[in-house]
């Protein structure tokens, strides 16, 4: 199975756009679709996509308990840079960059929440990945 896209709910798409414009290009993301002020989509390295928009049912966007989007980085340096950019653009820290041997011998990651509280991780699996 191959993951095509994830949808991230936002209560303020313009503010979300500012956050994701500062973060996703650092890991190879480029705008794929732009429907501002209603939503936008980034395409990532490898072809996966992240859509950001208000929920279709018109209710408020809320983060899911246990939901997290993991975004692949190409180095530990990239993990640190994208984590710093997320924090500098209003994200909240959920875990500083560093090794996580409990997830594997080469796992290096960092965790943040976006402006709407959606959790994401930035991960690198070492040269062997």
C-alpha positions as CSV (number, residue, x, y, z in Angstrom):
1,X,0.0,0.0,0.0
2,X,1.2,3.5,-0.8
3,X,0.0,6.6,1.1
4,X,-1.2,9.3,-1.3
5,X,-2.2,12.2,1.0
6,X,-3.1,13.3,4.5
7,X,-5.7,16.0,5.3
8,X,-4.9,18.4,8.2
9,X,-7.7,20.4,9.5
10,X,-7.2,24.1,10.2
11,X,-9.4,26.8,11.7
12,X,-7.3,29.6,10.1
13,X,-6.0,28.5,6.7
14,X,-4.1,31.7,6.0
15,X,-2.3,31.4,9.3
16,X,-1.7,27.7,8.6
17,X,-0.3,28.5,5.2
18,X,2.2,30.8,6.8
19,X,3.4,28.0,9.1
20,X,3.6,25.3,6.4
21,X,5.2,27.7,3.9
22,X,8.1,28.1,6.5
23,X,8.3,24.4,7.3
24,X,7.6,22.1,4.4
25,X,10.0,23.5,1.8
26,X,12.8,22.7,4.2
27,X,12.1,19.0,3.6
28,X,11.5,19.2,-0.1
29,X,7.9,20.3,-0.1
30,X,6.4,22.3,-3.0
31,X,3.0,23.8,-3.5
32,X,0.9,21.3,-5.5
33,X,-2.5,23.1,-5.3
34,X,-3.5,26.5,-4.1
35,X,-7.1,27.2,-3.3
36,X,-6.6,30.1,-0.9
37,X,-8.3,31.2,1.3
38,X,-10.0,27.8,1.3
39,X,-7.1,25.4,1.4
40,X,-3.8,24.4,-0.1
41,X,-1.7,21.3,-0.8
42,X,2.0,20.6,-0.6
43,X,3.6,17.7,-2.5
44,X,6.5,16.1,-0.6
45,X,9.6,14.2,-1.8
46,X,8.4,10.8,-3.0
47,X,5.0,12.1,-4.1
48,X,3.0,12.1,-0.9
49,X,0.8,15.2,-0.3
50,X,-0.4,17.2,2.7
51,X,-3.7,19.1,2.3
52,X,-4.6,21.8,4.8
53,X,-8.2,23.1,4.9
54,X,-11.1,23.5,7.2
55,X,-13.1,20.3,7.9
56,X,-15.6,19.6,5.1
57,X,-18.4,19.2,7.6
58,X,-17.9,22.9,8.7
59,X,-17.3,21.9,12.3
60,X,-14.1,23.3,14.1
61,X,-10.9,21.5,13.3
62,X,-9.6,19.6,16.3
63,X,-6.5,17.5,16.6
64,X,-7.0,13.7,16.9
65,X,-5.8,12.0,20.0
66,X,-3.1,9.6,18.9
67,X,-3.0,11.0,15.3
68,X,0.4,12.1,14.0
69,X,1.9,12.8,10.6
70,X,5.5,11.5,10.2
71,X,7.6,13.4,7.7
72,X,10.8,11.9,6.4
73,X,13.9,14.0,6.4
74,X,17.2,13.3,4.6
75,X,19.5,14.0,7.5
76,X,19.8,14.8,11.2
77,X,20.6,18.4,10.2
78,X,17.3,18.6,8.2
79,X,15.4,17.3,11.3
80,X,16.9,20.0,13.4
81,X,16.3,22.7,10.9
82,X,12.7,21.9,10.2
83,X,12.0,21.5,13.9
84,X,13.5,25.0,14.6
85,X,11.5,26.5,11.7
86,X,8.3,25.0,13.1
87,X,8.9,26.5,16.5
88,X,10.0,29.9,15.1
89,X,6.7,30.0,13.2
90,X,4.3,29.4,16.1
91,X,4.5,25.6,16.5
92,X,4.8,24.1,19.9
93,X,7.6,21.6,20.9
94,X,6.5,18.0,21.5
95,X,10.1,16.6,21.6
96,X,13.5,18.0,20.9
97,X,15.5,16.6,18.0
98,X,17.6,13.6,19.0
99,X,18.0,9.8,18.8
100,X,15.1,7.6,19.8
101,X,16.7,4.2,20.1
102,X,13.4,2.8,21.4
103,X,12.1,3.1,17.8
104,X,15.2,1.6,16.2
105,X,19.0,1.9,16.2
106,X,19.1,4.6,13.5
107,X,15.9,6.6,14.4
108,X,16.5,10.3,14.9
109,X,13.4,12.5,15.3
110,X,11.7,15.6,16.6
111,X,8.1,16.4,17.3
112,X,5.9,19.5,17.1
113,X,2.3,20.7,16.9
114,X,1.2,23.1,14.3
115,X,-0.9,26.2,15.0
116,X,-4.1,24.1,15.3
117,X,-2.5,21.5,17.6
118,X,-2.0,18.8,14.9
119,X,1.0,16.7,15.9
120,X,3.8,15.8,13.4
121,X,7.2,14.3,13.6
122,X,10.3,14.8,11.5
123,X,12.3,11.7,11.2
124,X,15.5,10.4,9.8
125,X,16.6,6.8,9.8
126,X,20.3,7.0,9.1
127,X,22.3,6.1,6.1
128,X,21.0,2.5,6.1
129,X,17.4,3.6,5.3
